[in-house]
């Protein structure tokens, strides 16, 4: 059983807090609770919002009262299964680092007192757990950035960051799924579309999965971009067990 505490969030929502700090165990517990409540919904619950350390449960108080909801949650989440962190579902993301695609790569490398190639190697050698989605459709908040690459955000945010841009903001890294203003240090770009409303699954990944960044050349970027435009690109997903 995953332990949680309940706090009230207005007259039509409550928060299930699983921990006070981010961890793979916390992320997995939240995802399992959300999956449980989605697969076997409670009548009157209108939305589930997973975050770093909690799960917000929104409900219609005209259908189910707070006390009734708390009781139902206690029953459904009493045994949500064991948390298995040995199996990883990985989404492979090709990234062209530096140049026009990553104008801040050298800034990040200089801040870390290393070469741009060393920064690329460090950034792409680690699988990143998707702790949560938010900010924009398909914007993944990733855990596990090597602390050597942690770099402050831009003093003046850009008014537009292109779709697929891979950035570092403080101790986090992530992908911009849509054109957006932003202050993260942009180190590369993927030709993939993390969010595509015309795709069967509009968001390419989900919380609890892992992202693996794979360096590609500008020519490879252009080739993949062409394949995506022609709907012929084969997305790469894999499952690994530690």
C-alpha positions in Angstrom: 0.0 0.0 0.0 1.3 3.5 -0.9 0.9 5.9 2.0 -0.6 9.3 1.4 -2.1 12.2 3.3 -5.2 14.1 2.3 -5.5 17.9 2.1 -8.6 19.9 1.0 -8.2 21.9 -2.3 -11.3 24.0 -2.4 -14.9 22.8 -2.4 -14.5 20.3 -5.3 -11.0 18.8 -5.1 -8.6 17.2 -2.7 -4.9 16.4 -2.8 -3.4 13.0 -2.1 0.2 13.8 -1.0 2.5 10.9 -1.3 5.8 12.5 -0.3 7.6 15.8 0.3 10.4 15.3 -2.2 10.6 14.0 -5.8 11.8 10.4 -6.3 11.2 7.6 -8.7 9.3 5.7 -6.0 7.0 8.7 -5.4 6.4 9.2 -9.1 5.6 5.6 -9.6 3.2 5.5 -6.6 1.3 8.5 -8.0 1.1 7.0 -11.4 -0.2 3.7 -10.1 -2.8 5.5 -8.0 -4.0 7.5 -11.0 -4.1 4.4 -13.2 -6.2 2.6 -10.5 -8.7 5.4 -10.3 -8.8 5.8 -14.1 -9.4 2.1 -14.7 -12.0 1.8 -12.0 -13.4 5.3 -11.6 -15.3 6.6 -8.6 -18.7 8.0 -9.6 -18.5 11.8 -9.2 -14.8 12.2 -9.8 -14.3 14.5 -12.7 -10.5 14.8 -13.2 -7.2 13.4 -11.9 -4.2 15.7 -12.0 -0.8 14.0 -11.1 2.0 16.2 -10.0 5.6 15.7 -8.7 4.5 14.6 -5.2 0.7 14.5 -5.2 -2.4 13.5 -7.0 -5.3 16.0 -7.2 -8.7 14.4 -7.3 -11.4 16.7 -8.6 -15.0 15.8 -7.9 -18.6 17.0 -8.2 -19.8 17.6 -4.6 -23.4 17.4 -5.9 -22.8 13.8 -6.8 -20.3 12.6 -4.1 -19.5 14.3 -0.7 -16.0 14.8 0.6 -16.5 12.1 3.3 -17.8 9.6 0.7 -14.9 10.3 -1.6 -12.3 9.9 1.2 -13.9 6.5 2.1 -14.0 5.4 -1.6 -10.4 6.4 -2.1 -9.3 4.5 1.0 -11.0 1.4 -0.3 -9.6 1.6 -3.9 -6.1 2.6 -2.9 -5.7 0.2 0.0 -3.8 -2.2 -2.3 -2.6 -0.7 -5.5 0.1 -3.3 -6.0 3.8 -3.3 -5.5 6.0 -0.7 -7.1 8.4 -2.3 -9.6 11.1 0.1 -10.7 13.2 -2.5 -12.5 11.2 -2.3 -15.7 11.6 0.8 -17.8 9.5 1.9 -20.7 11.8 4.1 -22.8 10.9 6.6 -25.5 13.9 7.3 -27.8 14.2 10.9 -28.8 16.8 11.9 -31.5 18.4 15.3 -30.8 20.6 17.5 -32.9 22.7 19.3 -30.4 24.3 22.7 -30.8 24.4 25.0 -33.8 21.2 26.6 -34.9 19.3 23.9 -33.0 21.1 24.4 -29.7 22.2 28.0 -29.4 22.9 27.7 -25.7 25.0 24.5 -25.7 28.3 26.4 -25.4 26.9 28.4 -22.5 25.9 25.3 -20.6 29.3 23.7 -21.4 31.2 26.8 -20.2 29.1 26.9 -17.0 30.1 23.3 -16.4 33.8 23.9 -17.3 33.8 21.3 -20.1 33.6 21.1 -23.9 30.4 21.1 -25.8 31.0 17.5 -26.8 31.4 16.5 -23.2 28.2 18.2 -22.3 26.4 16.3 -25.1 27.8 13.0 -23.9 26.7 13.6 -20.4 23.2 14.8 -21.3 22.6 11.8 -23.6 24.1 9.0 -21.5 21.3 9.1 -19.0 17.6 7.9 -19.1 15.3 10.5 -17.7 12.1 9.6 -15.7 9.1 11.6 -16.7 7.9 12.8 -13.3 4.9 14.7 -14.7 3.4 16.5 -17.7 2.4 20.2 -17.5 2.9 23.8 -18.6 2.1 22.9 -22.2 0.5 19.8 -23.7 3.3 17.2 -23.8 5.8 19.2 -21.8 7.6 16.6 -19.7 9.3 17.4 -16.4 12.2 15.1 -16.3 14.1 13.9 -13.3 17.8 12.9 -13.2 19.7 15.7 -14.9 23.4 15.3 -14.1 24.2 18.1 -11.6 27.2 19.1 -13.6 24.9 20.4 -16.3 22.6 22.4 -14.0 22.6 25.9 -15.5 20.5 29.0 -14.5 17.7 30.1 -16.8 18.2 33.0 -19.1 18.1 36.4 -17.5 15.7 37.5 -20.3 13.4 34.7 -21.6 13.1 34.3 -25.4 9.7 35.3 -26.8 9.7 32.1 -29.0 11.3 28.7 -28.6 10.7 26.3 -31.4 8.8 23.0 -31.2 11.1 20.1 -30.1 13.7 22.4 -28.5 15.6 20.6 -25.7 16.6 22.8 -22.8 18.0 23.0 -19.4 16.5 25.2 -16.7 18.3 25.0 -13.4 18.4 21.4 -12.3 15.9 20.2 -14.9 15.9 19.3 -18.6 12.9 19.0 -20.9 11.5 19.3 -24.4 9.3 22.1 -25.6 6.3 20.4 -27.4 5.0 23.6 -29.0 6.3 27.0 -29.9 6.4 29.0 -26.7 8.1 31.8 -24.8 10.7 30.4 -22.4 13.8 31.0 -20.4 15.5 27.6 -20.5 19.0 27.2 -22.0 18.4 25.5 -25.4 21.0 22.9 -26.1 19.4 21.0 -29.0 16.2 20.1 -30.9 14.4 17.0 -31.9 12.6 16.7 -35.2 9.9 14.7 -33.4 6.6 16.2 -32.4 6.1 15.6 -28.7 2.5 16.8 -29.1 0.5 16.3 -32.3 -3.3 16.6 -32.1 -3.6 14.7 -35.4 -1.8 11.6 -34.0 -3.7 8.7 -32.5 -1.9 9.3 -29.2 -1.4 13.1 -29.3 1.2 13.1 -26.6 4.2 10.9 -27.4 4.9 9.8 -23.9 3.4 9.7 -20.4 4.4 10.1 -16.8 6.3 7.1 -15.5 8.0 6.4 -18.8 11.7 7.3 -19.5 13.2 9.5 -22.2 16.5 8.6 -23.8 18.1 11.4 -25.9 20.1 10.2 -28.8 22.5 12.6 -30.7 22.0 12.9 -34.4 23.6 15.1 -37.2 21.9 18.0 -39.0 21.5 15.7 -42.0 19.8 13.0 -39.9 17.6 15.7 -38.4 16.4 16.8 -41.9 15.8 13.2 -43.0 13.7 12.4 -39.9 11.8 15.7 -40.4 11.0 14.7 -44.0 9.8 11.3 -42.8 7.6 12.8 -40.2 6.0 15.2 -42.7 5.3 12.1 -44.9 3.9 10.1 -42.0 6.5 7.4 -42.6 8.7 7.8 -39.5 8.8 4.9 -37.1 8.9 6.0 -33.5 11.3 4.0 -31.3 10.0 2.6 -28.0 11.7 -0.1 -26.0 11.3 -1.9 -22.7 14.4 -2.7 -20.5 14.7 -4.5 -17.2 17.5 -3.7 -14.8 
